[in-house]
Amino acid sequence: MKYLFLFIVCISFSVHIKAQCDTSLIGQWKPITIIWEELRFDLKNDSVSISREKEVDDTNSSQEDIKRELVQLMFQSFQYIFRKDGSFEVTFIETLKDEGSYCFNREKGLIITTTKNSLDQPVSDEIKAKLIDDLLYIKISIDDETLFDLILKRKK
């Protein structure tokens, strides 16, 4: 009897945890805008804009050209695929992919992912995310320092 009670509690807890996951991310997402430091790359229109605080000089111009080329290389194949079963796949470049499980908590503004490291151990990450008007806004961060802000659009 004690084991039956424990089993029911575990099942109830796992159903409650799964119920908090929002399914609105299901589909394939591609970046349309990348924000990297003071630069905003619009991939749809192949344009770059600079924040108003940043002055433009020849040195900055060449650095921006380098960043533009890097962004085009890095995000040419980039995509997220979120599936109904709670699994996901992210493609960084054609030969670099990762996969695992995810849970989107819209209220907390987080996508919680679980992947496996090189030792085949589970690793969880939290990605800050908002879904607004069918656009997915995410922050790619390392050690709480934002590297990129991405705006992704669902591929139809």
C-alpha positions, 0 to 999 in steps of 0.5 A: 500500500505504501508503494502504491501511494508513493507511485501515485504521488510521483505520477501526480508530481510529474503530470503537474511539472509537465502541465507547466510547459507551454506548447506554443513553441512547437515548430521550426524557428529561424532568426530574422534579427540578431542584436550583437552589442551595438549592432542590429542585423536584419537577416530578412533585409540583409541590413545592419543598423547601429545604436545611436550612442555609438559613433561611427569611425573608420575603425568601427566600420571595419569591425562592423564589417567583420561582425557582419560576416561572422553573423552571416556565417554563424546564423546562416543555418541556425534554427530551433526545432521544438517538437510536440513530445517535448524534444528539441533540436538546435542547429548552429551550423550545418555540422554542429547540432544539439538536441534534448528536451525542453519546457517553455514556461511563458509566465517565467519567460524561460525555456529550460533545456536538458541536453547531454554533455560529452560524458553523457550526463544531463545538463540543464540550461535556462534561456530567457525567452518571450513569445510576442505576436508569433515572434520568439525573443531569446537571449543567448548568454554565457555566465549571465552575460548576454552574447546575442539577442535573437528574434526568431520567426516560425517557419511555415 
